[in-house]
């Protein structure tokens, strides 16, 4: 099936981690014929991902940007437009979690969660949209997170049992819920201009966010893989496949939606 992605230009944030969803999404787009603007605050990581895309025969550039800075985001988008002339696809994948209990959270924790996850997504959408609106064409996909009390409760129970770990996800989940709200509202706003806006929610994956759980990671993995219907973790390729569909011609009538790619975890 031809997804209609050959020679499209995609910008993927947070694609520098070599074990992350962003790299999986970027490579999936490249394999379908997209040229890719690889963005990360870790420029060396972004260069590695861009090199793999070039090995696939695609054009790629690596750019460094702190997405909490509108100036850096605007400069990053300008560099991408100067290189390729347009941006057809934006994937807001960059994110970070700081997860203390709410009463213990600091201003820095707020900034980490809200600024990077939600404000960063807003900055990127705002910077990319003008040229999409002018061409009356474009696809935006943002990565949210599972908003599920049972997961948070399970972590809290493990902590109470004496396992050391951060104990809360309130700020992180607030930011990710905000991305879903932003997705729905923006889809209604720009839909008349032919732009599709959707969100993807991954399940637990063996990514950088997972490794940051430290000693709690194996227990979380066991909980997830024993409770999720498919009994497995979400892979970067799973995320890449979902994004490919949402930015393809096959999904031209889908907008404002949140797609769960989570081994069925949100059903239980």
C-alpha atoms as a printed R data frame, in Angstrom:
    type eleno elety resid chain resno       x      y      z
1   ATOM     1    CA   UNK     A     1   0.000  0.000  0.000
2   ATOM     2    CA   UNK     A     2   1.374  3.380 -1.017
3   ATOM     3    CA   UNK     A     3   1.132  5.697  1.983
4   ATOM     4    CA   UNK     A     4   1.809  8.774 -0.146
5   ATOM     5    CA   UNK     A     5   4.833  9.829  1.894
6   ATOM     6    CA   UNK     A     6   7.605  9.728 -0.707
7   ATOM     7    CA   UNK     A     7   9.590 12.986 -0.735
8   ATOM     8    CA   UNK     A     8   7.543 14.507  2.079
9   ATOM     9    CA   UNK     A     9   9.522 16.510  4.631
10  ATOM    10    CA   UNK     A    10   9.104 15.580  8.287
11  ATOM    11    CA   UNK     A    11  10.366 17.279 11.432
12  ATOM    12    CA   UNK     A    12  10.693 15.005 14.462
13  ATOM    13    CA   UNK     A    13  11.601 16.388 17.870
14  ATOM    14    CA   UNK     A    14  13.292 14.308 20.531
15  ATOM    15    CA   UNK     A    15  14.813 11.982 17.939
16  ATOM    16    CA   UNK     A    16  18.347 11.977 19.303
17  ATOM    17    CA   UNK     A    17  18.067  9.170 21.834
18  ATOM    18    CA   UNK     A    18  19.307  5.980 20.236
19  ATOM    19    CA   UNK     A    19  16.773  3.871 22.165
20  ATOM    20    CA   UNK     A    20  13.812  6.253 22.018
21  ATOM    21    CA   UNK     A    21  10.484  6.436 20.234
22  ATOM    22    CA   UNK     A    22  11.633  9.547 18.335
23  ATOM    23    CA   UNK     A    23  14.384  7.703 16.512
24  ATOM    24    CA   UNK     A    24  11.994  4.863 15.668
25  ATOM    25    CA   UNK     A    25   9.516  7.373 14.252
26  ATOM    26    CA   UNK     A    26  12.200  9.202 12.252
27  ATOM    27    CA   UNK     A    27  13.573  5.984 10.729
28  ATOM    28    CA   UNK     A    28  10.079  4.732  9.895
29  ATOM    29    CA   UNK     A    29   9.367  7.965  8.043
30  ATOM    30    CA   UNK     A    30  12.695  7.705  6.238
31  ATOM    31    CA   UNK     A    31  12.006  4.138  5.125
32  ATOM    32    CA   UNK     A    32   8.735  5.339  3.588
33  ATOM    33    CA   UNK     A    33  10.568  7.988  1.577
34  ATOM    34    CA   UNK     A    34  10.484 11.071  3.791
35  ATOM    35    CA   UNK     A    35  13.333 13.497  4.206
36  ATOM    36    CA   UNK     A    36  13.709 14.231  7.906
37  ATOM    37    CA   UNK     A    37  14.703 17.139 10.108
38  ATOM    38    CA   UNK     A    38  16.023 15.459 13.240
39  ATOM    39    CA   UNK     A    39  15.760 17.674 16.310
40  ATOM    40    CA   UNK     A    40  17.060 17.113 19.810
41  ATOM    41    CA   UNK     A    41  18.706 19.048 22.598
42  ATOM    42    CA   UNK     A    42  21.418 16.367 22.265
43  ATOM    43    CA   UNK     A    43  22.948 17.342 18.938
44  ATOM    44    CA   UNK     A    44  25.346 14.388 18.802
45  ATOM    45    CA   UNK     A    45  22.448 11.982 19.213
46  ATOM    46    CA   UNK     A    46  20.499 13.810 16.511
47  ATOM    47    CA   UNK     A    47  23.502 13.509 14.183
48  ATOM    48    CA   UNK     A    48  23.593  9.738 14.718
49  ATOM    49    CA   UNK     A    49  19.926  9.405 13.799
50  ATOM    50    CA   UNK     A    50  20.395 11.668 10.770
51  ATOM    51    CA   UNK     A    51  23.328  9.524  9.630
52  ATOM    52    CA   UNK     A    52  21.151  6.405  9.704
53  ATOM    53    CA   UNK     A    53  18.547  8.202  7.616
54  ATOM    54    CA   UNK     A    54  21.166  9.211  5.083
55  ATOM    55    CA   UNK     A    55  22.300  5.569  4.949
56  ATOM    56    CA   UNK     A    56  18.737  4.779  3.863
57  ATOM    57    CA   UNK     A    57  19.193  7.158  0.944
58  ATOM    58    CA   UNK     A    58  17.188 10.021  2.404
59  ATOM    59    CA   UNK     A    59  18.133 13.632  2.984
60  ATOM    60    CA   UNK     A    60  18.393 14.502  6.662
61  ATOM    61    CA   UNK     A    61  19.719 17.275  8.854
62  ATOM    62    CA   UNK     A    62  20.349 17.287 12.583
63  ATOM    63    CA   UNK     A    63  19.455 20.399 14.541
64  ATOM    64    CA   UNK     A    64  19.831 21.282 18.193
65  ATOM    65    CA   UNK     A    65  16.952 23.070 19.896
66  ATOM    66    CA   UNK     A    66  15.590 23.567 23.382
67  ATOM    67    CA   UNK     A    67  11.869 23.424 22.626
68  ATOM    68    CA   UNK     A    68  11.037 25.467 25.733
69  ATOM    69    CA   UNK     A    69  12.611 28.448 23.942
70  ATOM    70    CA   UNK     A    70  10.469 30.003 21.232
71  ATOM    71    CA   UNK     A    71  13.576 31.666 19.794
72  ATOM    72    CA   UNK     A    72  15.379 28.337 19.406
73  ATOM    73    CA   UNK     A    73  12.312 26.642 17.964
74  ATOM    74    CA   UNK     A    74  11.775 29.435 15.444
75  ATOM    75    CA   UNK     A    75  15.430 29.241 14.417
76  ATOM    76    CA   UNK     A    76  15.213 25.460 14.111
77  ATOM    77    CA   UNK     A    77  12.133 25.632 11.892
78  ATOM    78    CA   UNK     A    78  13.727 28.358  9.753
79  ATOM    79    CA   UNK     A    79  16.805 26.161  9.259
80  ATOM    80    CA   UNK     A    80  14.592 23.273  8.196
81  ATOM    81    CA   UNK     A    81  12.662 25.455  5.766
82  ATOM    82    CA   UNK     A    82  15.880 26.912  4.361
83  ATOM    83    CA   UNK     A    83  17.100 23.361  3.694
84  ATOM    84    CA   UNK     A    84  13.955 21.732  2.325
85  ATOM    85    CA   UNK     A    85  11.605 24.567  1.407
86  ATOM    86    CA   UNK     A    86   8.662 23.188  3.351
87  ATOM    87    CA   UNK     A    87   7.679 21.003  6.311
88  ATOM    88    CA   UNK     A    88   4.835 18.615  5.557
89  ATOM    89    CA   UNK     A    89   4.855 16.654  8.825
90  ATOM    90    CA   UNK     A    90   5.536 17.657 12.428
91  ATOM    91    CA   UNK     A    91   5.973 14.993 15.099
92  ATOM    92    CA   UNK     A    92   6.103 16.407 18.622
93  ATOM    93    CA   UNK     A    93   7.916 13.616 20.405
94  ATOM    94    CA   UNK     A    94  10.331 15.458 22.717
95  ATOM    95    CA   UNK     A    95   9.435 15.156 26.370
96  ATOM    96    CA   UNK     A    96  10.740 14.678 29.874
97  ATOM    97    CA   UNK     A    97   9.360 13.631 33.238
98  ATOM    98    CA   UNK     A    98  10.088 14.829 36.743
99  ATOM    99    CA   UNK     A    99   7.807 12.922 39.083
100 ATOM   100    CA   UNK     A   100   7.815 13.938 42.741
101 ATOM   101    CA   UNK     A   101   4.602 13.876 44.744
102 ATOM   102    CA   UNK     A   102   2.639 17.062 44.114
103 ATOM   103    CA   UNK     A   103   3.169 18.498 47.606
104 ATOM   104    CA   UNK     A   104   6.918 17.960 47.222
105 ATOM   105    CA   UNK     A   105   7.131 19.410 43.707
106 ATOM   106    CA   UNK     A   106   9.196 22.510 43.075
107 ATOM   107    CA   UNK     A   107   8.972 25.261 40.478
108 ATOM   108    CA   UNK     A   108  11.708 23.422 38.615
109 ATOM   109    CA   UNK     A   109   9.590 20.252 38.526
110 ATOM   110    CA   UNK     A   110   6.696 22.305 37.132
111 ATOM   111    CA   UNK     A   111   8.940 23.801 34.479
112 ATOM   112    CA   UNK     A   112  10.380 20.398 33.543
113 ATOM   113    CA   UNK     A   113   6.966 18.839 32.995
114 ATOM   114    CA   UNK     A   114   4.803 21.670 31.715
115 ATOM   115    CA   UNK     A   115   7.393 23.638 29.772
116 ATOM   116    CA   UNK     A   116   9.099 20.746 27.986
117 ATOM   117    CA   UNK     A   117   6.053 18.567 27.314
118 ATOM   118    CA   UNK     A   118   3.243 21.071 26.783
119 ATOM   119    CA   UNK     A   119   4.822 24.449 26.110
120 ATOM   120    CA   UNK     A   120   7.391 22.830 23.832
121 ATOM   121    CA   UNK     A   121   4.636 21.194 21.794
122 ATOM   122    CA   UNK     A   122   2.880 24.556 21.479
123 ATOM   123    CA   UNK     A   123   6.080 26.273 20.367
124 ATOM   124    CA   UNK     A   124   6.686 23.714 17.625
125 ATOM   125    CA   UNK     A   125   3.100 23.768 16.351
126 ATOM   126    CA   UNK     A   126   3.064 27.553 16.270
127 ATOM   127    CA   UNK     A   127   6.367 27.730 14.403
128 ATOM   128    CA   UNK     A   128   5.506 25.117 11.766
129 ATOM   129    CA   UNK     A   129   1.868 25.992 11.128
130 ATOM   130    CA   UNK     A   130   2.167 29.244  9.096
131 ATOM   131    CA   UNK     A   131   3.665 27.518  6.051
132 ATOM   132    CA   UNK     A   132   1.200 24.606  6.417
133 ATOM   133    CA   UNK     A   133  -1.708 27.061  6.503
134 ATOM   134    CA   UNK     A   134  -0.342 28.859  3.457
135 ATOM   135    CA   UNK     A   135  -0.168 25.569  1.522
136 ATOM   136    CA   UNK     A   136  -3.437 24.255  3.045
137 ATOM   137    CA   UNK     A   137  -1.755 20.966  3.797
138 ATOM   138    CA   UNK     A   138   0.025 19.350  6.708
139 ATOM   139    CA   UNK     A   139   0.085 16.647  9.353
140 ATOM   140    CA   UNK     A   140   0.828 17.085 13.051
141 ATOM   141    CA   UNK     A   141   1.200 14.198 15.497
142 ATOM   142    CA   UNK     A   142   2.029 14.748 19.168
143 ATOM   143    CA   UNK     A   143   3.067 12.131 21.691
144 ATOM   144    CA   UNK     A   144   1.004 12.121 24.876
145 ATOM   145    CA   UNK     A   145   0.969  9.556 27.671
146 ATOM   146    CA   UNK     A   146  -1.286  7.020 29.337
147 ATOM   147    CA   UNK     A   147  -3.523  8.928 31.762
148 ATOM   148    CA   UNK     A   148  -4.268  5.948 33.949
149 ATOM   149    CA   UNK     A   149  -4.696  5.925 37.692
150 ATOM   150    CA   UNK     A   150  -3.924  2.219 38.074
151 ATOM   151    CA   UNK     A   151  -0.360  2.751 36.817
152 ATOM   152    CA   UNK     A   152   0.264  5.606 39.232
153 ATOM   153    CA   UNK     A   153  -1.351  3.595 42.029
154 ATOM   154    CA   UNK     A   154   0.880  0.608 41.335
155 ATOM   155    CA   UNK     A   155   3.995  2.774 41.562
156 ATOM   156    CA   UNK     A   156   2.784  4.279 44.803
157 ATOM   157    CA   UNK     A   157   2.114  0.821 46.245
158 ATOM   158    CA   UNK     A   158   5.630 -0.305 45.388
159 ATOM   159    CA   UNK     A   159   7.073  2.765 47.066
160 ATOM   160    CA   UNK     A   160   5.039  2.142 50.200
161 ATOM   161    CA   UNK     A   161   6.405 -1.392 50.225
162 ATOM   162    CA   UNK     A   162   9.887  0.053 50.560
163 ATOM   163    CA   UNK     A   163  11.078  0.315 46.974
164 ATOM   164    CA   UNK     A   164  12.955  3.602 46.337
165 ATOM   165    CA   UNK     A   165  11.549  5.696 43.510
166 ATOM   166    CA   UNK     A   166   9.900  8.948 42.646
167 ATOM   167    CA   UNK     A   167   6.349  8.665 43.891
168 ATOM   168    CA   UNK     A   168   4.138 10.858 41.727
169 ATOM   169    CA   UNK     A   169   3.200 11.574 38.129
170 ATOM   170    CA   UNK     A   170   0.712 14.402 38.615
171 ATOM   171    CA   UNK     A   171   2.643 17.171 36.868
172 ATOM   172    CA   UNK     A   172   3.776 14.914 34.037
173 ATOM   173    CA   UNK     A   173   0.271 13.579 33.415
174 ATOM   174    CA   UNK     A   174  -1.164 17.101 33.616
175 ATOM   175    CA   UNK     A   175   1.194 18.169 30.843
176 ATOM   176    CA   UNK     A   176   0.412 15.121 28.719
177 ATOM   177    CA   UNK     A   177  -3.338 15.592 29.226
178 ATOM   178    CA   UNK     A   178  -2.802 19.160 28.067
179 ATOM   179    CA   UNK     A   179  -1.313 17.812 24.834
180 ATOM   180    CA   UNK     A   180  -4.512 15.865 24.193
181 ATOM   181    CA   UNK     A   181  -6.580 19.010 24.774
182 ATOM   182    CA   UNK     A   182  -4.277 21.015 22.516
183 ATOM   183    CA   UNK     A   183  -4.554 18.338 19.835
184 ATOM   184    CA   UNK     A   184  -8.356 18.374 19.798
185 ATOM   185    CA   UNK     A   185  -8.680 22.134 19.842
186 ATOM   186    CA   UNK     A   186  -5.999 22.682 17.204
187 ATOM   187    CA   UNK     A   187  -7.557 20.016 14.963
188 ATOM   188    CA   UNK     A   188 -10.818 21.980 14.956
189 ATOM   189    CA   UNK     A   189  -8.982 25.248 14.359
190 ATOM   190    CA   UNK     A   190  -6.887 24.197 11.368
191 ATOM   191    CA   UNK     A   191  -9.054 21.433  9.901
192 ATOM   192    CA   UNK     A   192 -10.718 23.804  7.404
193 ATOM   193    CA   UNK     A   193  -7.214 24.465  6.030
194 ATOM   194    CA   UNK     A   194  -6.624 20.772  5.293
195 ATOM   195    CA   UNK     A   195  -4.329 20.067  8.247
196 ATOM   196    CA   UNK     A   196  -4.715 16.898 10.308
197 ATOM   197    CA   UNK     A   197  -3.769 16.991 14.000
198 ATOM   198    CA   UNK     A   198  -3.675 13.844 16.119
199 ATOM   199    CA   UNK     A   199  -1.976 12.386 19.185
200 ATOM   200    CA   UNK     A   200  -0.396  9.027 19.905
201 ATOM   201    CA   UNK     A   201  -0.220  7.509 23.367
202 ATOM   202    CA   UNK     A   202   2.490  4.879 23.822
203 ATOM   203    CA   UNK     A   203   2.564  2.187 26.418
204 ATOM   204    CA   UNK     A   204   5.645  1.448 28.452
205 ATOM   205    CA   UNK     A   205   8.724  1.073 26.273
206 ATOM   206    CA   UNK     A   206  12.357  0.251 26.944
207 ATOM   207    CA   UNK     A   207  13.335  3.877 26.325
208 ATOM   208    CA   UNK     A   208  15.217  6.580 28.175
209 ATOM   209    CA   UNK     A   209  12.156  7.426 30.264
210 ATOM   210    CA   UNK     A   210  11.953  3.794 31.361
211 ATOM   211    CA   UNK     A   211  15.624  3.602 32.297
212 ATOM   212    CA   UNK     A   212  15.215  6.737 34.442
213 ATOM   213    CA   UNK     A   213  12.985  4.670 36.739
214 ATOM   214    CA   UNK     A   214  16.188  3.049 38.004
215 ATOM   215    CA   UNK     A   215  15.685  0.161 40.401
216 ATOM   216    CA   UNK     A   216  11.917  0.353 40.010
217 ATOM   217    CA   UNK     A   217  12.088 -0.318 36.244
218 ATOM   218    CA   UNK     A   218  12.036 -4.162 36.405
219 ATOM   219    CA   UNK     A   219   8.997 -4.121 38.701
220 ATOM   220    CA   UNK     A   220   7.139 -1.668 36.481
221 ATOM   221    CA   UNK     A   221   7.986 -3.823 33.476
222 ATOM   222    CA   UNK     A   222   6.695 -6.923 35.225
223 ATOM   223    CA   UNK     A   223   3.483 -5.137 36.234
224 ATOM   224    CA   UNK     A   224   2.910 -3.817 32.723
225 ATOM   225    CA   UNK     A   225   3.670 -7.009 30.811
226 ATOM   226    CA   UNK     A   226   1.542 -9.111 33.153
227 ATOM   227    CA   UNK     A   227  -1.489 -6.796 33.050
228 ATOM   228    CA   UNK     A   228  -1.532 -5.475 29.466
229 ATOM   229    CA   UNK     A   229  -3.516 -7.792 27.144
230 ATOM   230    CA   UNK     A   230  -0.681 -8.171 24.613
231 ATOM   231    CA   UNK     A   231   1.819 -8.917 27.404
232 ATOM   232    CA   UNK     A   232   4.656 -6.897 25.896
233 ATOM   233    CA   UNK     A   233   6.303 -3.491 25.830
234 ATOM   234    CA   UNK     A   234   5.715 -0.875 23.152
235 ATOM   235    CA   UNK     A   235   8.642 -0.605 20.743
236 ATOM   236    CA   UNK     A   236   9.951  2.360 18.732
237 ATOM   237    CA   UNK     A   237   8.790  0.504 15.616
238 ATOM   238    CA   UNK     A   238   5.253  0.268 17.036
239 ATOM   239    CA   UNK     A   239   5.247  4.029 17.454
240 ATOM   240    CA   UNK     A   240   6.738  4.529 14.015
241 ATOM   241    CA   UNK     A   241   3.999  2.437 12.447
242 ATOM   242    CA   UNK     A   242   1.256  4.412 14.191
243 ATOM   243    CA   UNK     A   243   2.719  7.741 13.135
244 ATOM   244    CA   UNK     A   244   3.154  6.526  9.557
245 ATOM   245    CA   UNK     A   245  -0.543  5.752  9.375
246 ATOM   246    CA   UNK     A   246  -1.663  9.066 10.880
247 ATOM   247    CA   UNK     A   247   0.494 11.178  8.540
248 ATOM   248    CA   UNK     A   248  -0.387  9.121  5.463
249 ATOM   249    CA   UNK     A   249  -3.084  9.575  2.835
250 ATOM   250    CA   UNK     A   250  -4.843  6.579  4.402
251 ATOM   251    CA   UNK     A   251  -5.704  8.723  7.438
252 ATOM   252    CA   UNK     A   252  -6.839 11.826  5.565
253 ATOM   253    CA   UNK     A   253 -10.231 11.797  7.322
254 ATOM   254    CA   UNK     A   254  -8.820 11.294 10.830
255 ATOM   255    CA   UNK     A   255  -8.172 14.345 12.989
256 ATOM   256    CA   UNK     A   256  -8.479 15.362 16.623
257 ATOM   257    CA   UNK     A   257  -8.017 11.760 17.718
258 ATOM   258    CA   UNK     A   258  -5.837 10.099 20.340
259 ATOM   259    CA   UNK     A   259  -4.551  6.686 19.287
260 ATOM   260    CA   UNK     A   260  -3.448  4.268 22.009
261 ATOM   261    CA   UNK     A   261  -0.378  2.214 21.091
262 ATOM   262    CA   UNK     A   262   0.031  0.461 24.404
263 ATOM   263    CA   UNK     A   263  -0.391 -3.310 24.188
264 ATOM   264    CA   UNK     A   264  -4.046 -2.747 25.141
265 ATOM   265    CA   UNK     A   265  -3.076 -1.432 28.577
266 ATOM   266    CA   UNK     A   266  -5.744  1.290 28.728
267 ATOM   267    CA   UNK     A   267  -8.491 -1.325 28.331
268 ATOM   268    CA   UNK     A   268  -7.719 -2.906 31.703
